[in-house]
Amino acid sequence: MHRDAASVALACLDLTSLNEADTPADIEALCRRAQTAHGPVAAVCVWPRFVAQARSLLPATIKVAAVANFPDGALDPTRAVAEIGLIAEAGGDEVDVVLPWKALIAGQASEVREFLSEVRHASRPLVLKVIIESGELKTPELIAEATRLALAAGADFVKTSTGKTPVSATPKAAALMLKTIEASGMRHAGFKASGGIRTVAEAHEYLQLAEAWLGEAALNPRRLRLGASGLLNDIEAVLGGKAGTVESGSY
C-alpha cells in the first residue's frame, strides 16, 4: 500500500526542543508549531522544567515527553529516578532516558541492566523510550546488546540518539536496532530515530526500514517515532505542495 511519507512522518514526529537556553517563550512557540494545518505531531519533547507548561498548552492528543539522565547517560539511577518523578508529577506522558552507554562499553552490563530496571519501575505508567546513543556504541555487537537490554527491561521504544553527539541516527544502526526488536518477539516495542533528520527524504529511509523489519502496521506513533526539531519545516513544505523531497505518493 502506497503511503504519503510526509504524512506518516508528521503523525510519528516528536517535535523537540532541548537547547540549554530554551525559555518559556520557546516552548510556547514549539507547542503552537505542534498543531499544524496538516494535523498534529505525536508528541513534543522538552526539558523536565517545561513539562507543566507544555501540557497546559497542548490537547491531550499530543503527548508531552521529557528527557532524563540527559544527555550524558551517567550510571546514576538516583538522579534518573528523581528526574522521572518530576516529569510524572508535572503531567508528562512519556520519558526519554539515556542508557548508561559508557558503562556498557566498559563492560558493566549488569549495572546497566539494574539501572534500566529501576528506571522502568519508576516510570510506569509513562511511555519509556531508552536512548542507546548508537553513534557512540559504534560496534554492531554493542548496539544490539544495548537494544536487547532496553527491551528486556520493558522499554516501549528503543531510540538511537540524544542528538548531542557527533554521530546521531544512521540507517545502518537503525536497521540493526529494528532487526533486534523484531527478533525479540516483543510485538509492542517500538523504534525511534533521532538526531540529524531534517528532510522528508531522510525520514523516508527510516520509514522504509521500520516497515521492512516491523511491518506496515508499525507505521504509526505507537511503534514508530522520529525525534527532530527541523524536520517539520520540510514536512509542511511537502504537504503544502511547496517542495518535494520525496515523490508524492511514493511511500
N, C-alpha and C positions, 0 to 999 in steps of 0.2 A: 504494500500500500504506500503510495506517494504521500509525503508529508511536507509541509512548509517548514523548513529548518528554522527560519526566524521565529515562527510562532511557537514551535516546540522549545527553542532556546529561551524565549520570553517566559513561558509558563514554568520553566525549570530554573530561572535565574535567581540567585541570591545576590541582590544588589548590595554592594559592600562599600563601607567607608571605615577604614581602620588607620587613619592618619593620626599621628601623635597630636597634631594641632587641631583636631576636629572640635567644633563648637556646637552648641545647641542650634545655631542658625544653619550649620552644615547638615545636621540631622533632619531639621525641618525640611530643607530642600531635598534631601535624599528621599524622605517619605513622600513628598509630592511627586518626585520622579518615579516612584514605585508604582504609581497608579496612572498608567499610560492610556492614551486614546485607543490603543490596540489590546488592552487588557492588563491585569495586574501581574507583577512578578510573584515568584513563590514566597520570597522572604526578603527582609533587609537584614544585614549583618553589621553589627556595631560593637563598640566597646561596652562593657557592662554598665558603665556610668550613664549611658544613654538609653538603656532598655526601657525604662519607665516612660520617657519622652516618646520614643518611637511607638510604643504600644498605645499611647494615648492618641497618636496621630493617624493610626492605621486601622482599617477594618479588620475584623477577625480573620478574614480570608487570606490576609497577608501575614505570614508568620514573622515573629521577631527573634532573630538569632543573635547570640553574642559569643565572644571568644573567652577562653580560659587557658591558663598556662601558656599564654601567647605573648610574643612569638617564639620565645626561646625554647620552650619544651623542657623545662627543668624537671628533674626527677624529684618533685616536691608535691606529694599528694595533699598535704595540709593546705598549701596555697591553692591548688586546683579546686579542691572541695569547697574552700571558702568562697572562691570566685563563682563557682556554680551556684552556691547558696544565694549570693547576691543577685545573680541573673534570675533565678527562680522567684525570689521574693519581689523582684521588680516587675514580674509579669511576663518574663521571657518564655518563648515556646521551644527554643532549640539552643543547644550549646555546641560550639566547635572547639574541641580540646586538642592540644598538641601532644602527641605521643612523645615520650622522652627518647628521641631518636639518637641522641649522643650516647645515652646509656645502652641502647640496643647495640650500637656499633661497638661499644666497649665490652659486649658480651653479657650484659646484665638483663637477659631476657626474663628471668624470674621476677626481678624487681619491676620491670616494665609491666609484666602480667599483673602483679599486685596493684600497681598504680592504676591500671585500667579497670580493675575490679572495683576499686574504691570510687573511681570516677563514675562508673556505671551505676553503682548503688546510690551515690549522692545525686545523680542527675535525673533519676526516674521521678515523674513520668515524662520529662522533657525528651525530645528527639536528640540523640547523641551522634555527632559527627566527629570522628577521630582523624586528625591530620597527621599523616605519617612523615611528611617532609621528604617525599620521594627523591627530590633532586639532591638532597644531602646523603641519603642512604646509598645511592649510586648503583649498588650491585643488584642484579635480579633476585639473588637469594635473600638479601636484607629487605627489599621491597615486599617480596612475597611473605616473609616472616612477619613483618610489621602488619601487613594486611590480615594475616591469619590471627595474630594476637588481638587485633581490634575486633574482629568478627567473633572470636571465642569469648571476648568479654561482653558481647551483646551490643556492639555499636550498630546504630541504624544506618549509618553511612561511613564509608572509608574515603577520606579526602586526600588529594595529592599534596597540597602545599599551603603554606601560610601566605605566600606571595611576597615574603620578606627576605628571600634568599636568592642567590644568583640564578639558580635553575628552579623554575616553578613547574607547572604541569607540562608533561610531554606525552605525545601519543604512545610512545614506547612504554613508559611507566604505566600509563592508563590501561593499556592492553594487558599488562601483567597483573595489575590490580583487579581488573574485571575478570580475567581468567581465574584468579584466586577466589573471587567472590562466587563465581559460577561453580567452581569445584567444591566450594564449602557446602553446597546444598541449602544454604540459608536463603530461602526464596524471598524473604522480606528485605534483605540487606541491599543497600543502595550504594551509589558511587557519586563522588563529587570531584569534578576537575576545577582547579582554582589556581589563578595566577597567570597573567600574561595572555589571557584570551580576550582579544579586542574586536574581533570581527566575526560575522556570521559564518564566514568560510572556515575560520579556525574552530568555532563551536561545532560546525557541521561534522568535522572529523571525529570529535568526541561523541556526538550523537550516533554516528555510524558504528563506532567501536562498542558503545553501550548496546546498540541493537544486535550487533553480531554476537556478543557474549551473553547478554541477559534477555534478549528477545524484544520484539516490538512492544510488548506490553509494559516494558520497563521505561518507556519514553514518557515519563510523567514525573511530577515533583515528589512522588512518594518513593521513587527509586533512583532518580537522577537529578543532580543539581550542577549548576555552573556558577562558580564564585567569581564575580567580576565587578569592576566599577565602571569600566569604559565600554563594555560590550553593548549596553543598552542603546547608546548612540547609533551604532550600526544596525541593531535590530529595528529601531524605529525608522531608520532611513530605508531599509529593505522593505518593511511592511508599508511604509508610506509611498513606495514607488520612486524614491529619490536616488536609490543606489541599488546595486545588485552584486553582492559578494558571492552569492550562490544563485544559480539559475532558478527562477520562480518555479515552485512546484517540483524541484529536483530531488527532494529528500529521498 
